[in-house]
């Protein structure tokens, strides 16, 4: 369960090990203190919105005294009783109170672990599966690999996709539009999942070079065929840089920046109806401003990219990325 939605496309945000992401590829990194910045730059009404350092310090002192403990425990108990989602309440505390000290955050983490374990051992099947996934994620983050392996193994195998049956049902009920929407929504979901899997297959730690090339080529083909964001060149750039092919890496970076700063692609209108759940058309970029800021920072701080600075294509793309963040 997610308590938060993406500020760009309104899709639900799912918490990962280091960031919150939505199904449409928008990503928001968690700061070291645990908070996530979700205010789009074009909605700021001040240069530095939010509390100043003194206000943040005062709230940290208040949180460290744990005055919210009765409220937090009551909310978790209610969520656990009615929806098996008490852990989401604690995720909310991480976001709402980023100034909380290490002691508070450790306590919230322990309480989240206990709530998830309670759901895992006594929840209904659906809630149990969700709890097992989150527990596996926590175990992985803590390098408890055997525990994560055990939890992942206990997850049930998929029983099949009911989309075909739903489509047949709507057709027999004389509702062709519902049948089409059902099939299109499932197609979109599968496409997003496929692109995510192809991204995983570009990891040089376990994929050979030729496999990575094919994964990126498949990413390009799927994105362009269906009108989805195509950031495959960002994946290929890392491989070229790893192999010391600086001109190829710079060219990939230039195309990657073009994709991030260009207009949002339009889903193929012959395959998708306007009502299909998907990113809003007309967004100014494939990625949010925050994502582009993170990319710029990583490029400027990572010594591996220093070798590309003398490549004209890279320098021009870097300037374009910087310009997209001005104003």
Backbone as numpy.savetxt, mean C-alpha at the origin, in Angstrom:
# Nx Ny Nz CAx CAy CAz Cx Cy Cz
-9.74 -5.68 8.53 -10.59 -4.47 8.53 -9.70 -3.22 8.53
-10.06 -2.26 7.77 -9.31 -1.00 7.73 -10.21 0.14 8.19
-9.66 0.96 9.08 -10.40 2.13 9.56 -10.11 3.36 8.71
-9.19 3.24 7.76 -8.74 4.41 7.01 -8.89 4.18 5.51
-9.10 5.27 4.79 -9.20 5.18 3.34 -8.17 6.09 2.70
-7.81 5.77 1.47 -6.82 6.54 0.73 -7.37 7.94 0.45
-6.63 8.99 0.77 -7.12 10.35 0.52 -7.21 10.71 -0.95
-6.61 9.90 -1.82 -6.64 10.20 -3.25 -7.78 9.49 -3.95
-7.91 8.16 -3.72 -8.93 7.40 -4.46 -10.02 6.84 -3.56
-9.93 7.03 -2.25 -10.95 6.62 -1.28 -11.02 5.11 -1.06
-10.09 4.35 -1.64 -10.06 2.91 -1.40 -9.52 2.64 0.00
-9.84 1.47 0.59 -9.35 1.18 1.94 -7.84 1.05 1.99
-7.25 1.53 3.06 -5.81 1.42 3.27 -5.51 0.21 4.15
-4.57 -0.60 3.72 -4.15 -1.76 4.47 -2.75 -1.51 5.04
-2.57 -1.90 6.30 -1.29 -1.66 6.95 -0.30 -2.76 6.61
0.87 -2.38 6.12 1.96 -3.30 5.88 3.03 -3.12 6.92
4.19 -3.74 6.67 5.27 -3.68 7.65 5.78 -2.26 7.84
5.86 -1.47 6.72 6.43 -0.13 6.82 5.53 0.96 6.23
4.39 0.59 5.71 3.56 1.60 5.06 2.10 1.16 5.02
1.25 2.12 4.68 -0.16 1.84 4.39 -0.33 1.97 2.88
-1.00 1.00 2.27 -1.21 1.03 0.83 -2.67 0.75 0.51
-3.10 1.24 -0.65 -4.45 0.95 -1.13 -4.34 0.06 -2.37
-5.42 -0.57 -2.79 -5.36 -1.48 -3.95 -4.94 -0.78 -5.24
-5.03 0.54 -5.29 -4.71 1.26 -6.52 -3.26 1.76 -6.58
-2.45 1.29 -5.64 -1.02 1.58 -5.71 -0.55 2.81 -4.96
-1.45 3.56 -4.32 -1.00 4.72 -3.53 -0.44 4.20 -2.21
0.70 4.72 -1.83 1.41 4.22 -0.65 1.80 5.37 0.27
1.69 5.13 1.58 1.99 6.16 2.58 2.88 5.53 3.65
4.14 5.92 3.68 5.10 5.32 4.59 4.84 5.75 6.03
5.08 4.82 6.93 4.99 5.12 8.36 6.32 5.69 8.82
6.26 6.77 9.56 7.47 7.36 10.12 8.01 6.48 11.24
9.22 6.76 11.63 9.85 5.98 12.70 9.00 5.99 13.96
8.32 7.12 14.20 7.49 7.22 15.41 6.16 6.48 15.29
5.82 6.02 14.08 4.61 5.23 13.90 3.48 5.95 13.21
3.59 7.25 12.95 2.48 7.97 12.35 2.57 7.93 10.82
1.45 8.23 10.19 1.38 8.28 8.73 0.76 9.61 8.34
1.39 10.27 7.36 0.87 11.56 6.88 -0.09 11.30 5.73
-1.38 11.62 5.91 -2.40 11.34 4.90 -3.01 12.60 4.30
-2.47 13.76 4.62 -3.03 15.00 4.09 -2.38 15.33 2.76
-3.13 15.25 1.65 -2.54 15.59 0.34 -2.04 17.03 0.33
-0.97 17.23 -0.41 -0.35 18.56 -0.42 -1.29 19.64 -0.94
-2.17 19.27 -1.89 -3.07 20.28 -2.46 -4.24 20.61 -1.54
-4.29 19.96 -0.37 -5.35 20.27 0.59 -4.82 20.96 1.85
-3.55 21.28 1.83 -2.98 21.98 2.98 -3.43 23.44 2.97
-3.77 23.94 4.14 -4.17 25.35 4.25 -3.13 26.16 5.03
-1.98 25.53 5.26 -0.87 26.22 5.92 0.42 25.56 5.46
1.51 26.26 5.61 2.79 25.71 5.16 3.16 24.47 5.95
2.97 24.51 7.26 3.25 23.37 8.13 2.03 23.10 9.01
1.01 22.44 8.46 -0.20 22.18 9.25 0.07 21.20 10.38
-0.76 21.28 11.40 -0.59 20.36 12.53 -0.04 21.07 13.74
0.31 20.28 14.75 0.78 20.84 16.02 2.26 21.18 15.96
2.65 22.17 16.76 4.07 22.50 16.83 4.76 21.56 17.83
6.07 21.72 18.02 6.83 20.79 18.86 6.37 20.81 20.31
6.02 21.99 20.83 5.60 22.08 22.23 4.28 21.34 22.44
3.35 21.52 21.49 2.07 20.82 21.60 2.27 19.31 21.50
3.15 18.88 20.61 3.41 17.45 20.46 4.04 16.87 21.72
4.96 17.62 22.33 5.61 17.16 23.56 4.61 17.05 24.70
3.69 18.01 24.77 2.67 17.98 25.82 1.78 16.75 25.66
1.41 16.45 24.42 0.56 15.28 24.20 1.31 13.99 24.51
2.61 13.97 24.22 3.41 12.79 24.54 3.43 12.53 26.03
3.57 13.60 26.82 3.56 13.45 28.29 2.22 12.92 28.77
1.14 13.44 28.15 -0.20 12.99 28.54 -0.39 11.51 28.21
0.05 11.11 27.02 -0.11 9.71 26.61 0.72 8.78 27.47
1.92 9.23 27.84 2.79 8.40 28.66 2.18 8.10 30.02
1.32 8.98 30.50 0.63 8.74 31.77 -0.49 7.73 31.62
-0.82 7.35 30.37 -1.80 6.29 30.06 -3.21 6.61 30.55
-3.60 7.88 30.48 -4.97 8.26 30.86 -6.01 7.65 29.92
-5.57 7.31 28.70 -6.51 6.76 27.72 -6.72 5.25 27.89
-6.02 4.64 28.82 -6.09 3.18 28.96 -7.52 2.66 29.10
-8.36 3.23 30.00 -9.73 2.70 30.12 -10.52 2.81 28.82
-10.38 3.94 28.12 -11.08 4.12 26.85 -10.57 3.13 25.81
-9.25 2.99 25.75 -8.66 2.10 24.76 -9.12 0.66 24.99
-9.09 0.23 26.23 -9.48 -1.15 26.53 -10.96 -1.38 26.27
-11.79 -0.36 26.57 -13.23 -0.50 26.31 -13.51 -0.58 24.82
-12.84 0.26 24.02 -13.02 0.22 22.58 -12.57 -1.11 21.99
-11.44 -1.61 22.46 -10.94 -2.89 21.96 -11.89 -4.02 22.31
-12.41 -3.98 23.55 -13.34 -5.04 23.97 -14.60 -5.02 23.12
-15.13 -3.82 22.85 -16.34 -3.72 22.02 -16.07 -4.19 20.59
-14.94 -3.76 20.05 -14.62 -4.17 18.68 -14.42 -5.67 18.60
-13.76 -6.23 19.61 -13.53 -7.67 19.63 -14.83 -8.43 19.76
-15.74 -7.91 20.57 -17.02 -8.59 20.81 -17.90 -8.57 19.58
-17.92 -7.44 18.88 -18.88 -7.29 17.78 -18.30 -7.56 16.40
-17.00 -7.37 16.22 -16.48 -7.54 14.87 -15.13 -8.24 14.80
-14.56 -8.59 15.94 -13.26 -9.23 15.90 -12.17 -8.32 15.37
-12.36 -7.01 15.51 -11.42 -6.07 14.90 -10.81 -5.13 15.92
-10.61 -5.62 17.14 -10.04 -4.77 18.16 -8.65 -4.27 17.80
-7.92 -5.07 17.03 -6.57 -4.65 16.64 -6.60 -3.38 15.81
-7.66 -3.18 15.05 -7.77 -1.97 14.24 -7.86 -0.73 15.11
-8.44 -0.87 16.29 -8.52 0.26 17.22 -7.12 0.69 17.63
-6.26 -0.29 17.89 -4.90 0.04 18.28 -4.11 0.63 17.12
-4.40 0.18 15.89 -3.78 0.82 14.73 -4.18 2.29 14.68
-5.43 2.56 15.03 -5.91 3.95 15.03 -5.14 4.78 16.05
-4.84 4.21 17.22 -4.09 4.94 18.23 -2.69 5.29 17.72
-2.08 4.38 16.95 -0.76 4.65 16.39 -0.80 5.87 15.47
-1.87 5.98 14.69 -1.97 7.08 13.74 -2.42 8.38 14.39
-3.35 8.26 15.33 -3.90 9.47 15.95 -2.92 10.10 16.93
-2.11 9.25 17.57 -1.18 9.75 18.60 0.26 9.37 18.25
0.82 9.98 17.19 2.18 9.61 16.78 3.24 10.01 17.79
2.91 10.94 18.69 3.91 11.42 19.64 4.08 10.48 20.83
3.28 9.42 20.90 3.38 8.51 22.04 4.80 7.95 22.14
5.28 7.85 23.36 6.63 7.36 23.57 6.76 5.88 23.30
8.01 5.37 23.30 8.25 3.96 23.03 7.47 3.03 23.96
7.34 3.44 25.24 6.62 2.61 26.20 5.16 2.40 25.79
4.51 3.49 25.36 3.12 3.40 24.92 3.00 2.53 23.69
3.90 2.75 22.74 3.81 2.00 21.50 4.04 0.51 21.73
4.97 0.18 22.62 5.21 -1.23 22.94 3.98 -1.85 23.60
3.34 -1.07 24.48 2.14 -1.58 25.15 1.02 -1.81 24.14
0.83 -0.86 23.22 -0.21 -1.03 22.21 0.08 -2.24 21.33
1.36 -2.44 21.02 1.73 -3.59 20.19 1.42 -4.90 20.92
1.71 -4.93 22.22 1.42 -6.13 23.00 -0.08 -6.38 23.08
-0.85 -5.30 23.26 -2.29 -5.45 23.33 -2.85 -5.90 21.98
-2.31 -5.38 20.89 -2.75 -5.80 19.57 -2.46 -7.28 19.36
-1.26 -7.71 19.77 -0.90 -9.12 19.64 -1.88 -10.00 20.43
-2.20 -9.58 21.66 -3.11 -10.36 22.49 -4.51 -10.43 21.89
-4.98 -9.30 21.32 -6.31 -9.28 20.72 -6.37 -10.19 19.49
-5.35 -10.11 18.66 -5.32 -10.96 17.47 -5.26 -12.43 17.85
-4.50 -12.75 18.88 -4.43 -14.14 19.33 -5.76 -14.62 19.88
-6.51 -13.70 20.53 -7.83 -14.06 21.05 -8.79 -14.37 19.90
-8.72 -13.54 18.85 -9.58 -13.78 17.68 -9.16 -15.06 16.97
-7.86 -15.28 16.87 -7.34 -16.44 16.15 -7.74 -17.75 16.82
-7.79 -17.74 18.15 -8.13 -18.98 18.86 -9.62 -19.17 19.05
-10.41 -18.08 18.97 -11.83 -18.25 19.26 -12.78 -17.55 18.32
-12.28 -16.90 17.27 -13.15 -16.17 16.37 -13.83 -17.06 15.35
-14.76 -16.48 14.60 -15.38 -17.25 13.52 -14.34 -17.42 12.41
-14.59 -18.31 11.43 -13.57 -18.64 10.43 -13.01 -17.44 9.68
-13.86 -16.51 9.27 -13.39 -15.36 8.50 -12.50 -14.47 9.36
-12.95 -14.20 10.60 -12.15 -13.37 11.49 -10.85 -14.07 11.87
-10.91 -15.38 12.01 -9.72 -16.15 12.35 -8.66 -16.03 11.25
-9.09 -16.10 10.00 -8.16 -15.97 8.88 -7.50 -14.60 8.86
-8.31 -13.56 9.06 -7.78 -12.20 9.07 -6.77 -12.02 10.20
-7.09 -12.59 11.37 -6.18 -12.49 12.52 -4.88 -13.23 12.24
-4.98 -14.40 11.60 -3.78 -15.18 11.30 -2.85 -14.42 10.35
-3.43 -13.75 9.37 -2.61 -12.96 8.44 -1.87 -11.84 9.17
-2.58 -11.13 10.06 -1.95 -10.03 10.78 -0.89 -10.55 11.75
-1.18 -11.70 12.40 -0.19 -12.28 13.32 1.06 -12.72 12.55
0.85 -13.27 11.35 1.99 -13.67 10.53 2.82 -12.45 10.14
2.15 -11.34 9.83 2.85 -10.11 9.49 3.67 -9.60 10.68
3.09 -9.64 11.88 3.82 -9.21 13.07 5.01 -10.12 13.33
4.81 -11.42 13.16 5.91 -12.36 13.38 7.03 -12.14 12.38
6.67 -11.87 11.13 7.68 -11.63 10.10 8.48 -10.36 10.44
7.77 -9.31 10.87 8.45 -8.06 11.21 9.42 -8.24 12.37
9.10 -9.19 13.27 9.96 -9.45 14.43 10.98 -10.55 14.14
11.07 -10.98 12.86 11.99 -12.05 12.46 11.70 -13.37 13.15
10.46 -13.57 13.53 10.04 -14.88 14.08 9.51 -15.72 12.93
10.44 -16.21 12.14 10.09 -16.83 10.87 9.34 -18.13 11.04
9.70 -18.93 12.03 9.01 -20.21 12.22 7.56 -19.98 12.63
7.35 -18.99 13.49 5.98 -18.67 13.91 5.17 -18.17 12.72
5.78 -17.32 11.89 5.08 -16.83 10.70 4.75 -17.99 9.76
5.68 -18.91 9.61 5.48 -20.08 8.74 4.31 -20.92 9.23
4.25 -21.14 10.53 3.15 -21.93 11.10 1.80 -21.27 10.86
1.74 -19.97 11.06 0.48 -19.25 10.86 0.05 -19.28 9.40
0.99 -19.07 8.51 0.67 -19.07 7.08 0.22 -20.45 6.62
0.81 -21.50 7.17 0.42 -22.85 6.79 -0.99 -23.20 7.23
-1.45 -22.57 8.30 -2.77 -22.88 8.82 -3.89 -22.17 8.07
-3.53 -21.23 7.21 -4.55 -20.55 6.42 -5.16 -21.54 5.43
-6.49 -21.49 5.25 -7.14 -22.44 4.34 -6.76 -22.18 2.90
-6.75 -23.24 2.12 -6.50 -23.10 0.69 -7.74 -22.49 0.03
-7.56 -21.67 -1.01 -8.73 -21.10 -1.70 -9.66 -22.19 -2.23
-10.94 -21.98 -2.06 -11.91 -22.99 -2.49 -12.41 -22.73 -3.90
-12.01 -21.65 -4.51 -12.45 -21.34 -5.87 -13.06 -19.96 -5.96
-13.29 -19.53 -7.18 -13.82 -18.20 -7.46 -15.29 -18.33 -7.87
-16.17 -17.64 -7.17 -17.60 -17.74 -7.43 -18.08 -16.75 -8.48
-17.15 -16.01 -9.10 -17.58 -14.98 -10.06 -18.42 -15.57 -11.19
-18.02 -16.69 -11.73 -18.75 -17.30 -12.84 -20.19 -17.63 -12.43
-20.33 -18.16 -11.22 -21.67 -18.50 -10.74 -22.52 -17.24 -10.55
-21.91 -16.17 -10.03 -22.65 -14.92 -9.87 -23.09 -14.37 -11.22
-22.20 -14.43 -12.20 -22.55 -13.95 -13.54 -23.71 -14.75 -14.11
-23.65 -16.08 -13.97 -24.74 -16.93 -14.45 -26.05 -16.62 -13.73
-25.93 -16.37 -12.43 -27.12 -16.05 -11.62 -27.79 -14.78 -12.14
-26.98 -13.72 -12.34 -27.56 -12.46 -12.80 -28.13 -12.57 -14.21
-27.49 -13.35 -15.05 -28.02 -13.53 -16.41 -29.38 -14.22 -16.35
-29.48 -15.26 -15.54 -30.74 -15.99 -15.44 -31.83 -15.15 -14.77
-31.41 -14.18 -13.95 -32.39 -13.29 -13.32 -32.76 -12.13 -14.24
-32.18 -12.09 -15.44 -32.48 -11.01 -16.36 -31.82 -9.70 -15.98
-30.62 -9.78 -15.38 -29.90 -8.57 -14.95 -28.51 -8.55 -15.58
-28.45 -8.30 -16.89 -27.16 -8.35 -17.59 -26.16 -7.30 -17.10
-26.64 -6.12 -16.69 -25.71 -5.09 -16.22 -25.01 -5.53 -14.95
-25.78 -6.16 -14.04 -25.16 -6.65 -12.81 -24.13 -7.74 -13.12
-24.46 -8.59 -14.11 -23.52 -9.65 -14.50 -22.23 -9.04 -15.03
-22.36 -8.03 -15.87 -21.18 -7.38 -16.45 -20.34 -6.70 -15.37
-21.00 -5.99 -14.47 -20.27 -5.29 -13.41 -19.53 -6.27 -12.51
-20.18 -7.39 -12.21 -19.54 -8.41 -11.36 -18.28 -8.94 -12.03
-18.36 -9.27 -13.32 -17.21 -9.80 -14.04 -16.10 -8.75 -14.16
-16.48 -7.51 -14.43 -15.49 -6.45 -14.59 -14.78 -6.14 -13.28
-15.53 -6.11 -12.19 -14.93 -5.83 -10.89 -13.92 -6.92 -10.51
-14.28 -8.17 -10.80 -13.37 -9.27 -10.49 -12.13 -9.20 -11.38
-12.31 -8.85 -12.64 -11.18 -8.70 -13.55 -10.22 -7.63 -13.04
-10.77 -6.50 -12.62 -9.91 -5.42 -12.12 -9.13 -5.88 -10.89
-9.80 -6.57 -9.99 -9.14 -7.06 -8.79 -8.00 -8.02 -9.15
-8.25 -8.92 -10.08 -7.22 -9.87 -10.49 -6.05 -9.18 -11.19
-6.34 -8.15 -11.97 -5.27 -7.42 -12.64 -4.35 -6.74 -11.63
-4.94 -6.11 -10.61 -4.13 -5.45 -9.58 -3.28 -6.48 -8.85
-3.87 -7.63 -8.54 -3.12 -8.69 -7.85 -1.99 -9.22 -8.75
-2.28 -9.35 -10.03 -1.26 -9.85 -10.97 -0.09 -8.88 -11.05
-0.37 -7.58 -11.13 0.72 -6.60 -11.17 1.54 -6.64 -9.89
0.88 -6.86 -8.76 1.60 -6.96 -7.49 2.53 -8.18 -7.50
2.04 -9.31 -8.02 2.87 -10.51 -8.08 4.04 -10.33 -9.05
3.80 -9.66 -10.17 4.89 -9.40 -11.11 5.94 -8.51 -10.47
5.52 -7.57 -9.64 6.48 -6.73 -8.92 7.37 -7.57 -8.02
6.77 -8.54 -7.33 7.55 -9.44 -6.47 8.57 -10.23 -7.28
8.21 -10.57 -8.51 9.09 -11.39 -9.35 10.23 -10.59 -9.99
10.38 -9.32 -9.61 11.52 -8.53 -10.09 12.62 -8.44 -9.03
12.50 -9.24 -8.00 13.50 -9.24 -6.92 14.69 -10.10 -7.33
15.84 -9.49 -7.48 17.03 -10.20 -7.96 17.59 -11.18 -6.94
17.07 -11.16 -5.71 17.54 -12.09 -4.70 17.13 -13.53 -5.01
16.03 -13.67 -5.76 15.61 -15.04 -6.08 15.22 -15.23 -7.55
15.18 -14.15 -8.33 14.82 -14.27 -9.73 16.04 -14.05 -10.63
16.22 -14.90 -11.65 17.31 -14.66 -12.61 17.01 -13.44 -13.47
18.05 -12.93 -14.08 17.92 -11.70 -14.86 16.86 -11.83 -15.96
16.88 -12.95 -16.69 15.92 -13.12 -17.77 14.49 -13.16 -17.25
14.30 -13.74 -16.08 12.97 -13.79 -15.47 12.47 -12.40 -15.12
13.37 -11.55 -14.63 12.99 -10.18 -14.28 12.56 -9.41 -15.53
13.34 -9.59 -16.61 12.98 -8.92 -17.86 11.58 -9.33 -18.32
11.28 -10.61 -18.23 9.97 -11.09 -18.66 8.86 -10.59 -17.75
9.14 -10.51 -16.44 8.13 -10.00 -15.51 7.81 -8.55 -15.81
8.84 -7.74 -16.09 8.62 -6.33 -16.41 7.88 -6.19 -17.74
8.25 -7.03 -18.73 7.56 -6.99 -20.01 6.08 -7.33 -19.85
5.79 -8.32 -19.01 4.39 -8.68 -18.75 3.67 -7.55 -18.04
4.37 -6.87 -17.10 3.79 -5.73 -16.39 3.41 -4.65 -17.39
4.34 -4.31 -18.28 4.06 -3.30 -19.31 2.83 -3.69 -20.14
2.80 -4.94 -20.61 1.73 -5.38 -21.50 0.37 -5.32 -20.83
0.30 -5.77 -19.59 -0.99 -5.78 -18.88 -1.46 -4.35 -18.60
-0.54 -3.52 -18.10 -0.91 -2.14 -17.76 -1.40 -1.39 -18.99
-0.69 -1.53 -20.09 -1.05 -0.78 -21.29 -2.30 -1.33 -21.96
-2.51 -2.64 -21.90 -3.68 -3.24 -22.53 -4.96 -2.83 -21.83
-4.92 -2.78 -20.50 -6.14 -2.52 -19.75 -6.27 -1.07 -19.26
-5.26 -0.24 -19.51 -5.33 1.15 -19.08 -5.05 1.35 -17.62
-4.08 0.61 -17.08 -3.68 0.73 -15.69 -2.36 1.48 -15.58
-2.04 2.03 -14.40 -0.77 2.73 -14.24 0.41 1.81 -14.57
1.33 2.28 -15.37 2.48 1.48 -15.79 3.75 2.05 -15.20
4.21 1.44 -14.11 5.46 1.88 -13.47 6.51 0.78 -13.58
6.39 -0.06 -14.61 7.33 -1.16 -14.79 8.76 -0.70 -14.97
8.95 0.50 -15.55 10.32 0.98 -15.75 11.03 1.25 -14.43
10.27 1.57 -13.39 10.89 1.75 -12.09 11.46 0.44 -11.57
10.80 -0.68 -11.91 11.29 -1.99 -11.51 12.54 -2.37 -12.30
12.52 -2.07 -13.58 13.65 -2.43 -14.44 14.87 -1.56 -14.15
14.66 -0.34 -13.70 15.77 0.57 -13.40 16.70 -0.05 -12.36
16.12 -0.68 -11.35 16.94 -1.26 -10.28 17.86 -2.35 -10.82
17.35 -3.17 -11.74 18.17 -4.24 -12.32 19.32 -3.65 -13.13
19.03 -2.67 -13.98 20.09 -2.05 -14.78 21.16 -1.43 -13.89
20.72 -0.78 -12.82 21.67 -0.13 -11.92 22.53 -1.19 -11.23
21.91 -2.28 -10.85 22.63 -3.37 -10.20 23.71 -3.94 -11.12
23.39 -4.01 -12.42 24.29 -4.59 -13.40 25.30 -3.57 -13.95
25.21 -2.32 -13.50 26.15 -1.31 -13.95 25.83 -0.72 -15.31
24.60 -0.93 -15.81 24.19 -0.37 -17.10 23.55 0.99 -16.85
24.40 2.01 -16.76 23.95 3.32 -16.29 23.04 4.02 -17.29
23.37 3.95 -18.58 22.52 4.62 -19.57 21.13 4.00 -19.59
21.06 2.67 -19.54 19.76 2.00 -19.52 18.99 2.34 -18.24
19.69 2.41 -17.10 19.05 2.76 -15.84 18.49 4.18 -15.89
19.27 5.10 -16.46 18.83 6.50 -16.56 17.60 6.61 -17.46
17.59 5.87 -18.57 16.44 5.91 -19.47 15.20 5.36 -18.78
15.36 4.29 -18.00 14.23 3.73 -17.25 13.71 4.73 -16.22
14.63 5.41 -15.55 14.22 6.39 -14.55 13.43 7.52 -15.20
13.86 7.94 -16.39 13.15 9.01 -17.10 11.73 8.58 -17.44
11.56 7.35 -17.92 10.22 6.87 -18.25 9.38 6.68 -16.98
10.03 6.27 -15.91 9.35 6.10 -14.62 8.81 7.43 -14.12
9.63 8.46 -14.19 9.20 9.80 -13.75 8.07 10.31 -14.64
8.15 10.03 -15.94 7.06 10.43 -16.84 5.74 9.79 -16.40
5.80 8.52 -16.00 4.59 7.82 -15.56 4.06 8.40 -14.25
4.97 8.79 -13.36 4.56 9.31 -12.05 4.02 10.72 -12.12
4.48 11.49 -13.08 4.08 12.90 -13.16 3.05 13.16 -14.26
2.78 12.18 -15.07 1.84 12.36 -16.16 0.40 12.18 -15.73
-0.53 12.35 -16.66 -1.96 12.17 -16.33 -2.28 10.73 -15.98
-3.27 10.58 -15.14 -3.66 9.24 -14.72 -4.26 8.50 -15.92
-3.84 7.25 -16.17 -4.37 6.52 -17.33 -5.86 6.24 -17.19
-6.51 6.04 -18.31 -7.94 5.75 -18.35 -8.16 4.27 -18.60
-8.96 3.65 -17.78 -9.27 2.24 -17.98 -9.92 2.04 -19.35
-9.58 0.92 -19.99 -10.13 0.62 -21.31 -11.65 0.62 -21.25
-12.27 1.54 -21.99 -13.72 1.72 -21.91 -14.49 0.58 -22.56
-13.82 -0.21 -23.40 -14.50 -1.37 -23.99 -14.59 -2.53 -23.02
-13.72 -2.52 -22.02 -13.69 -3.63 -21.06 -14.28 -3.27 -19.71
-14.26 -1.99 -19.36 -14.70 -1.57 -18.04 -15.78 -0.50 -18.13
-16.85 -0.71 -17.37 -17.91 0.29 -17.27 -17.51 1.35 -16.25
-18.11 2.53 -16.30 -17.77 3.60 -15.34 -17.98 3.20 -13.88
-18.89 2.27 -13.62 -19.20 1.91 -12.23 -18.25 0.93 -11.61
-17.27 0.43 -12.36 -16.35 -0.56 -11.81 -15.45 0.11 -10.78
-15.28 -0.50 -9.59 -14.40 0.08 -8.58 -12.99 0.21 -9.12
-12.51 1.44 -9.19 -11.18 1.70 -9.74 -10.79 3.11 -9.34
-9.54 3.51 -9.57 -9.12 4.88 -9.24 -9.96 5.90 -9.99
-10.15 7.03 -9.38 -10.88 8.10 -10.06 -10.09 8.60 -11.25
-10.75 8.76 -12.36 -10.06 9.25 -13.55 -9.72 10.74 -13.36
-8.65 11.16 -14.00 -8.28 12.56 -13.95 -7.36 12.92 -12.81
-6.90 11.91 -12.00 -5.94 12.23 -10.96 -4.66 12.76 -11.64
-3.98 13.70 -11.01 -2.84 14.32 -11.67 -1.63 13.42 -11.84
-1.55 12.33 -11.11 -0.36 11.48 -11.22 -0.68 10.07 -10.78
0.13 9.15 -11.28 -0.02 7.76 -10.88 0.19 7.62 -9.38
1.16 8.32 -8.86 1.46 8.24 -7.44 1.16 9.57 -6.77
0.93 9.52 -5.49 0.64 10.73 -4.74 1.88 11.62 -4.64
1.64 12.85 -4.25 2.76 13.78 -4.04 3.72 13.23 -2.99
3.16 12.64 -1.95 4.00 12.10 -0.89 4.92 11.00 -1.42
4.36 10.16 -2.31 5.19 9.09 -2.89 6.33 9.68 -3.71
6.03 10.73 -4.49 7.09 11.35 -5.29 8.14 12.01 -4.41
7.69 12.56 -3.28 8.66 13.14 -2.34 9.59 12.06 -1.78
9.00 10.91 -1.47 9.82 9.81 -0.95 10.80 9.31 -2.01
10.33 9.23 -3.25 11.21 8.80 -4.34 12.37 9.78 -4.50
12.06 11.07 -4.49 13.11 12.08 -4.64 14.12 11.97 -3.51
13.62 11.81 -2.29 14.52 11.71 -1.14 15.41 10.46 -1.25
14.82 9.35 -1.66 15.61 8.12 -1.75 16.67 8.23 -2.83
16.33 8.87 -3.95 17.30 9.04 -5.04 18.43 9.95 -4.60
18.11 10.99 -3.85 19.13 11.95 -3.43 20.02 11.39 -2.32
19.47 10.50 -1.50 20.20 10.00 -0.33 20.93 8.68 -0.60
20.45 7.89 -1.55 21.04 6.58 -1.81 22.29 6.75 -2.67
23.41 6.29 -2.15 24.68 6.44 -2.85 24.70 5.71 -4.19
23.84 4.69 -4.33 23.82 3.92 -5.58 23.40 4.78 -6.76
22.59 5.81 -6.51 22.11 6.67 -7.59 23.12 7.75 -7.97
24.13 7.95 -7.15 25.11 9.00 -7.44 25.80 8.76 -8.78
25.94 7.49 -9.15 26.60 7.16 -10.42 25.80 7.64 -11.63
24.49 7.90 -11.42 23.64 8.29 -12.53 23.61 9.80 -12.77
24.16 10.56 -11.85 24.04 12.01 -11.94 24.67 12.59 -13.20
25.65 11.90 -13.75 26.30 12.42 -14.94 25.57 12.04 -16.22
24.53 11.22 -16.10 23.73 10.84 -17.26 22.69 11.93 -17.54
22.71 12.55 -18.73 21.77 13.65 -19.03 20.30 13.25 -18.85
19.94 12.04 -19.24 18.54 11.60 -19.12 18.12 11.54 -17.66
19.04 11.09 -16.81 18.73 11.01 -15.38 18.61 12.40 -14.78
19.54 13.30 -15.11 19.51 14.66 -14.57 18.23 15.39 -14.98
17.82 15.21 -16.23 16.59 15.86 -16.70 15.37 15.31 -15.99
15.33 13.99 -15.80 14.20 13.37 -15.11 14.15 13.79 -13.65
15.32 13.91 -13.04 15.38 14.34 -11.64 14.83 15.76 -11.50
15.20 16.62 -12.44 14.69 18.00 -12.43 13.19 18.01 -12.63
12.68 17.14 -13.47 11.23 17.06 -13.70 10.51 16.59 -12.46
11.10 15.62 -11.77 10.50 15.13 -10.53 10.47 16.24 -9.48
11.56 17.00 -9.39 11.61 18.12 -8.43 10.57 19.18 -8.78
10.44 19.47 -10.08 9.47 20.49 -10.51 8.04 20.08 -10.20
7.75 18.78 -10.25 6.40 18.31 -9.97 6.01 18.50 -8.51
6.99 18.76 -7.67 6.73 18.94 -6.24 6.71 20.41 -5.85
6.93 21.29 -6.81 6.91 22.73 -6.51 5.50 23.27 -6.66
5.21 24.26 -5.86 3.89 24.91 -5.97 2.83 24.21 -5.19
